[in-house]
Amino acid sequence: MDDLAYFQSLRENNTADDNTLYILGKLLKERKKYSEALSVFGELMMKQNEDLNDLVLREITEINALKSVDTAPVSDDTSDLPGSPETPALKVMRGNSSNVYKLRNPYGADVTFKDVGGLEGLKKTIEMKIIKPFQSPEIFEKFLQKSGGGLLLYGPPGCGKTFIAKATAGECNAHFRSVRITDILGQYLGQSEQNMRDVFASARAHKPCILFFDEIDTLGFSRLKSGNEYMRGIVDQLLTEIEGIDSNTDKLLIIGATNMPWDVDVALRRPGRFDRSVFVPPPDIEAREVIFRLKTEGRPIERLDYRQLAEASPFFSGADIEHIVELAAERVLDEILSTGDEHLLITQRILMETLASEKPSTMSWLKTISDYVKYANQAGAYNDVEAYLSEHKLK
């Protein structure tokens, strides 16, 4: 295991201290995994370590500069904006801030629920809570129900919350815009709040639109747990945008995703905000079978029994399965380099042995959430998780 994998494992197991997270962020930055590095630094910033705050902000600024170098120039011609008759399948749009956001073609979304293997219960829940109101708003208007609003997706890391959000946008035939903490944070006083306003203003201008806040806990971190006045302003602005007097959210759906719903500010969970929550569980057996097929596609493999692999990997996330396939591939490559036999393949036996040597990363998250279910579920926020834990005898 190299340094990066080692530090990532510490973070996944919730055993990483602040210095470890800082080193992990630096390693990810050096390997040009900028989005992952920003996620780590965003998590670290929430901890408000006075010894590291300035260093972390400097790293975030440098990464944003590095990312901007790779960003293609954006035309100021308004004919490039979505909704223009000559709009191609993918366009880049600039708001008032310096951040750049990519929008999908709302009439040719290339990700739908057909691309999501298994998880039929989850898809049905989202269809009833989100998709139907978008497709038949007139029915819901009779009952004074909005077709927009806020939805919180939560669950273990690596289980496809972002992909589910994209597929939801595809099913709704809506624009999809992903927002991360680095799209919001600014260097100067008031700039972050302005960036937040710009994001919402642009989304409202291109309705129907799904605005996706990845790792919403980094932007909407509980103000009771944080003493950071800088971040409190961002949370306040987010609340204002979601439920302000002048904020029309009809046909604007706001989806937040988090691995740590207990860290999301309680005000964001109130009615009219992220008042609908959907638990995204680890992939079921059908989903795991699909994931194994996708992750082994294009690799030198023997004929595999994907069903057996899926049955042998309960509670493994999509990221876990990808890791298993990578480990199996590394094992075959090592053997090729030592024997010189370039015809060796990834076999069923190697994958099964690799599976037997690894544990699903979701178990630590499920153990943590089980404590919240037991001691902090008076309002029923985690009823879906409670049902899942009972079904799989994890309580």
N, C-alpha and C positions, 0 to 999 in steps of 0.2 A: 504494500500500500504506500503510495507516494504521499508527500506532505499535504497536498491539496485534499486528497481523499481522506486522510487522517483527520484534518481539521473539520472537514465537512461532516464526518461521522460524529465528532464531538458536538457539533451544532445540532444535528438531527436527534441526538440522544439527550439534548438539553443539559450537557455537562460542560459547555464552553463558557469560560469567563470572558470578561470584556477584552482583555488582551488577546485571547485566542480568537475572538471574533474580528478584532482589528487585523491580526495576521492573516486570517482567512480572506478578509476583504482585499488586502494587499495582493495575496496570491492570485485571486480571481482577476484583479485588475491587470496584473502582469501577464496573465494568459488571455487577456482581451475578452474575458467573460463579463462585460460591463454591467449587464442587467443584474446578474447574480451578485456582483460586487456591490452594486447600489442597494440591493435588497439587504445585504449584510450590514452595510454602513447605516442604512435607515433603521434597522433593528437596534444597532449599537447606539445610535443617536437618541433613541427613546430611553435608554438607560441613564442618560445625563451624567456620564462620568466626566468630571471636571478636568481630569488629567488628559482625556482623549478627545474632548469636544472639538477643540480647534483643529486637531489633526484629522478628525473625521470629516469636518466641513471642508477642509482643504482637499481631501481625497475626493469628495463628492464633486467639488468644483472642477478638479482635474479630469475626472471621468467624463463629466458633461462636455468639457472642452475636447477630449479625445473622441467622444461620440459625434460631436458636431463636425469634426474633420471628415468623418465617413458619410455625412449626410449630404445627399445631392442637393444642388441649388434648387430653391423653390421659386417658381414663377409667381409674380404678383398679378398676373393676368387673371381676372375673375372667371374667364372661360374654363379655367382648370378646376374650379370648385365643383364638388358633387352637385348634381341637379342640373348642370349645364348640358345642353343637347349633345355636345361633343365629348362628354366625360368618358374616358376609358375605364377599364375594369378596376384600376387602382390609382388613386391620386393622393397627393400630399397637399395639406392645407396649412396655412400659417394664420394664427390668430394675432391678437394685439401683442401677446408676449413673444419671447424669443423661442418658445418651444414649438416643435413640429409634431403633428399627429397624423397618422395614416387612417384613412377611412376606406371601408369596403364599399363596393358597388352595391347599393341596396337592392338592386333588381337582378343580381347574379351572385349571391353569396355562395361560396364554394364549400362551406361547412354547415351541415345540418345534422339532425338527430340520426339520419341514416349512417353517418360516419361515427356514431357513438355505439360501440358494441355493448350489449347487455344493459344493465341499469334501467330496466323498463319501468320500475316503480318510480325512480327519480325523474325520468323523462315525462311520465304521466303527471306527476306533481307539478312540474314546471309548465307543462302544457295547460293545465287547468288554472294555475295561478298567474301565468304570464302570457302565454301565446294566444289563448282564446280571447282574452281582453283586447289584444292588439288586432286580431283578425276580425272580431265582431264587436267593435266598441259601442255600436248603437244599442246592443242588448244590455250591456253593462250600464250605459248612461240612463236607461229607464229606471235602474235601481240606484242612481246617483253614485255609481262606482267608476273610478278613474281607470283608464287603460294604461296609465303610467304609474310612477311611484318608485319605491325602493325595495330591493330584494337582497338578502345577505346569504351568500353561499359559504358554508363553513364545513370543515372536515380535515382529515389528516393531510399533510403535505404530499404532493406527488400523485394525487388521485384525480386530477383532470378538471379542477374547478374552472380554470381559464378556458379550456376546450369546451366545457359545457356552456359557458357564457357565450362563446363565439357561435356555437351551434344554436343557441337560443336566438341570437341575432339573425342567423340564417333562416330559422323557422319563422321569425316575425317579419322577414324581408325588410330589415331595418339596417341603418348605418351601425357600425360597431366601432367604438373608440375606446382604446385602453389607456388608462392613466395610472402612472406610478408616482411614488413620492418625489422622484427626481424631476418629474414634469411640473411639479408644483413649487418646490423649494426655490427661493430666490436668495440672492446675496444681500439685498438691501431691505430696509424696514418697509413693510407694506407690499413688497413685490410678490410674496407668496400668496397673499390674499387676492391680489390683482390677477395672478395666474389662475387661481381657482375660479374667479369670476369669468375670465376669458374662456376657460374650458366649458363652463355651463352655457355661456352665451352662444358659443359656436355650436354646441350640441343642440340647443333650442332652434337654431337657425337651420338645422338639417334634420328635422323630425320627419318620420319616426326615427328615433336614435336610441341606441343602448350605450350608455356611458358606464364603462367597466373600471372600477377602482380595485386594482390588484393589491393585495395585502393592505386592506383598508385599516387594519389596526395600526399601521405606521402613520397614516394620516389622521385617523380618528381615534387615537390612543386615549384611553380613559383619563380625563382631566383630574380625577381623584387620585390616580396613581402617579401622575406626572407633575413635577414642579416646574416644567418648562413653559414659561410665559409665551415664548416664541411659537410653540406648537399649539398653545391654547387659542391663539388668534386664528390659526388655520382651521381648527375644529369649529370655532364659532362661525367662520365664514362658510364652511361646508354645511353647517346646520341652516344658515341663512339661505343658501342657494337651494337646498332641498325643500325647505318649507318657509320661504319668505313670502311676504305679501305680493311682491311683484314677480314671483317665480312660478310660471306656468309649467307644470310638469306633465301636462296631458301629452300622451304619445312620446314622452321621454322617460325611459326606464333606466333607473340607476341600479346597477348591480355591484355589490361589494363582495370580495372574496377574502377569507382569512383562515389561517390555521389556528388562530387564538381568539375565538369569539369572546372569551372572558375579558380580553383587554380592550374591546371596542367600547367607546364611551357610551354610557347608558342612555344619554340623550339621543344618540343615533338609532337606538332600538325602539324608540317610542312611536306610537301611531302617526302615520303621515311621513315617516322617514324610512329607515330600514326595518319596517314593521313586519315584513314577511321573511322568514328564515327557512332555508332548505339545507338539510344535512346531505353532504356528498360523501357517501361511504367509500371504503376501499372497493375496488372493482369486484363484482361478483364473478362466478365461474365462467359465464359466457363472455364477459368483458375481458377476463384474463386470457382466455383462449384467443380472442381477437388480438390482444396486445402482443402475445407471444408470436403470432403470425406476422404482425407488422414489424416487430423488432428483429426477427430473423430473416425478413425478406431481403434479398440481394446478397446474403452471406453464403459462403460455401457450407451447405448443410446436407445431412442425409435426410431421408424421409422421416419426418417427426410426427409423433403422436401428441398433437397440441392439447387434446382433451386431458391426457394423463398429466401433462405439464400444468394445466390449469387446476386440476384436482390436487396436485402436490404443492400448490402455492396459495393456500388460504390466507387472507388478510394482506397479501403482498400488493403494494401500490403499483401504478404504472411505472413510476421511477424505479421501484425495486426490481421489477421484471426487466427493465432495460439494463439495470446494473448486473443482473444475473447473466443476461446474454453477453454483455461486455466481458464479464469474468470468464465465461466459457470460451469466448473468442480468444482472449489473452492466453488461456491455457493451451488451446490448439496452436496458437502462434509460437508459444514457447517450445512446444514439441516439434514444430516444423523447423525452428531455428537450431534445435539440438540434434535432430535426425537428418535434416536436409530433405525430408519427404514433403513436397509441396502439395501433395494430393490429399492430405488429411482434411477431414471435415468436422464440423460441429455435430456431435451425435446426441441422440436421446440420452445415452448413458452419462455423457459429460454434463448435460444440462441438469439431469436429475441429481447427480452428485453435487453440482454447484448449489442447487436449491437446498439440498440437505445440509449444506454447510453454512447457510445464511438464515437470518431471521428477518421477518417483515418489520420495516421501520415504523409501521402504523401502530404497533402494539403500545409503544410508550405514549403516543397521543391518546389512544383509546383508554389507557390506564388513567391518564390525567383527566380526561373528560368524564370518566366514570365517577371520579371524586366530586366533580361539579354536579353531576346528575344526582348524586347521593345527598350532597349538602347544600346545593345552591340552585335547585330547580323548582322553587316554590311557585314561580310564575309560569312554569311549563315551557320555558325557552328551549329546553333540551329533551322534549318528549320524543322526538324522532330518534335521537341517539339512545335514549333509554329503551325504546322498542328494539333497536338494532342490537344493543348489548344483551337484552333478554333473549332475542331470537338466536343469537350465536353463543349463548351461555357464557357471557363474559362478565356478568354482574357478580 
